[in-house]
């Protein structure tokens, strides 16, 4: 029979800190997935083209127009009348990419282009598939 001495302690790893760290990691990854670029997930059917796709620029602003004629500036919905003001207030905006649904009336895209020109945008591009 083996007797224990008073100064001996049983070693057992604590699992509570390990579980805490695992839960912290799970929470971190769940929260970080919220920052996905949702502007690319809009249901916009772009027109077909045989040309090369436009390259994205660093100081580029994206305007998206859905089939329901809703206008989005960098993922934020706003009325068409406010688009010109927002473009003028954005300093350094020299390139705009317009992603318009192919089922839209052509006049709406032209209105957006006119607003961009009035705001002083020098590079207006349209996205195609």
N, C-alpha and C positions, 0 to 999 in steps of 0.2 A: 504494500500500500504506500502511495506517495503522498506525502504531506506537503502542503504549501508553506513557503516561508512568508512572513508578513511583508517583506520588501518586494516580493514578486508581484508584477501586474500583468494582467492578460492584455495582449495587444489585439485590438480589433479596429480596422479602419472605419472612420466615420463616413457614412454615406450621405448625411444631410447636406454638407457643403457641395458634394458632387451633384446631387439632385438640384440644388439651387443654381449651380452654374449651367446645367443642362437647360433648366427652365429659362434662365436669362438668355441663353443662345437662341432658344426657340422664339422667345418674344422679340429679340433683336431681328431675326430673319422675317418674322411676320410683319413687323413694323416697316422694315426696309422695302418690302415688296409694294408698299403703298406708293412709293416714289417712282413707279414705272411711268414712262411717258405715255399718257392716255391720249394725246392728240393723234397718235398713229393708229389708235384703235377705233376711230370713228368709221362708220360704214359709209364710205365715199367711193363710188364707182368712177374711177378716173377714165378719161378718154384714152383710146388706143393710139399709139404712135410708133413709127419705125425708128425714130431718132433715139439718141442716147438720153438716159435720164439726167435730170439736172443735178448738179453737185450742190451740196448744202454748204453755205458759207457760215463763218463764225458769227457775224452780226446780222444774221438773217431772221426776219419775222415771218411767221407762217400764218396765212389767212386761209381758213377752211370754210367752204360753203356746202351745206348738205342739200339733199334733194328737197327737203322741206323749207329751203331758202333761209336756214339759220346760219348766221355768220359767227365764226369763232376766230378770235385773234390770240394766237399762242395758246389755244385750248380753253380760252375764256369766252363765253357767249356774250355778244353785245349786239344792239340794234345797228342796222346799216348806217343810220344817221350819225352814230357816235364813232364809227370807224375812222373817219377823217380826223376827228379831234384827237383820238388816241394815237394815230400814226404821227400827227404833228407834235404831240407831246413826247413821243419816244425819240430822244435825241440820238443821233448816230445811226438812224435807220436808213440804210442805203440799198438794202436788198430785201425783196419781198417774194415769197413763194406762195402762189395761189393754188390751193388744192380744191378744185370745184367738181362737183358731181356732174357726170356727162349728161344727165337728164335735165339739167337746169336750163332755163331760157338764157340765151346768149347775152341779153341785155343786162342781167344782174352781174355777170362777170365784167362787162364793160363798165358798169357803175363803180365796181370795186377798183378797177384799173384807173379810172378817172380820179377817184379819191386818193389813190396812191400817188398819182402824178401831182395832184394839188398839194400833197403833203411833202413833196420834194424827194420822193423816192427815185433813185436813178436806175435801179436794176429791178425790173418786174419779171418774174418767171412764172410759168404755169407748169404744174406737175401732170405727167402722163404716165401710163403704164408701159 
